[in-house]
Amino acid sequence: MPKPNRHSRAFTVIEALAAGTILAMAALIVGPSVSGALVGLEDARDLQRAAQLLDETLTRIDLIGPERVSREGPLTGQFEAPDDRFTWQAQIEPTVPGDLYQVTVRVSWTGPRGRHTAAAQTLLNDTPGSHNETLEWRNL
């Protein structure tokens, strides 16, 4: 069996530099992709939370009654912590004829890619006397 010489046992400096260069180039390519994926994940979580807040706000309006909310408010607000970077705005319009109201709610927030808004629109029935008049927005 031939005896290995001292050059065949280890990487040469050139081989080590080439491997380092390839590793650095891979990091440059993969790094922004991972960063973009993390920002996209945060955006998706924000959008999911905004959808939940939209649903909660529409439910409150439905429980109190759209006519009363349009008369007494509130029609805008900011959510409590940990959702305090989200704000909301409601627009309530009566439809003709009947007791239907067109309700549009927008939730806005600032995320890693700037300002975002999600909106939902529905029709809610508000027959006189059909809602509990003792319900308060802040207690729901």
N, C-alpha and C positions, 0 to 999 in steps of 0.2 A: 504494500500500500504506500502510495507516495505521501511524503510529508508535506502538509500545507505550508506555503510560505507566509510571510507576515502580511502581505498585501491581500490575500484572499480571505482572511479571517474577519475583517471589519469593513464597514462602509467607508468609502473614500469621502473626502471633503466635498467633492463635486456631487457625488450621489446624495449626500446629506443636504446640500444646498438645493438640489433639484427636488427632493422630497419636500423640503420646507416650502419651496415656491409653489408646488402643486397644492399643498395643504393651505397655504395662504390664499391662493386663488379660489379654492373650494369654499373657504370661509367667507370670502367676499361675495360669492354667488349665493350661498345659503343664508347668510346673515340677514339681508333685507327681506328675503322670503319669510323667514321665521318672524321677523318684526312685523311685517305686513299681516301675517296670519294672526298674530296676537292682537293687533289693532282691530282686525276684522271680527275676531271673537268678542272683543269688548263692545264693538258696535252692535253685534247681534244680541248680546246680553242687554244692552240699553234699549234696543227696539222691543225685545221681549218684555222688559219691565214697563216700557211706555204703553204697550198693549194691555198689560194688567191694570195700569193706572187709568187708562181710558175706560176699561170695563167697570172699575170701581166707581169712577166719576159718573158714568151713565147710570149705574145702579142707584147711586144716591139721588140723582135727578128723578129717576123713575119712582123711587120710594117717597120722596117729598111731593113730587108732582111738578111737571114742567111749567105749568101756569104759575104756580106759587114761586118757583125758583126764578122765573123770568121777572116776576114782580118784586120779590124780596131779596133775591140774590142768594149766594154769591155767584157771579158769572166768571170770575177769574180767581186764581189763587196759586199758592206754592205748596207743594206737598211737604210733609214733615220728614225729619231725618229718619232713615238714611236716604230718603228720596228727595232731599231738599234742593237738588240741582234741577229737578223737574218742575215746570210750571204748567198750568192748564188754563184754558179759556173755553167758555161755552157760549154758543149762540142758539137761542130758542125762538122759533118762529111759528105762530099758529097757522094751521092750514085752513082753507075754506072749502067746504063747510065742515062742521063737526068739531069734535073735541080732540083732534089729532094735532100734535106739535112736531115739527121737524127740529130735531136736536142734533147739533154738530159740536163735537168736543175735540179740541186740539191739545196735545201734550207736546211741550218743547223742552229741549235740554241741550247742553253743550257737551259734546263728546270729544274724543281724540282727533276727529276730523272736522271739527267745527260745530255749528249750530244745526240741530235736527228738529223735525216736527213730524208727529204721527197724528192722524185724524180719524175719527169715526163719525158716521152719520146714521141716524135711525129715526123712525117715527114712533112717538109714544102717545098712548091714549090717556087722556086726563078728563074723565067724566066728572062733573061737579059732585063733590062729596065722596069720591072714591079713595081719597088718601087721608091718612092720619094727620090731622092738623097740629099735633103736638110734637111731631118729629122735627128735630133741629139738625142742620147741616153738621155742626161741630160734634154732635153726639153720635153720628153714624160711623 
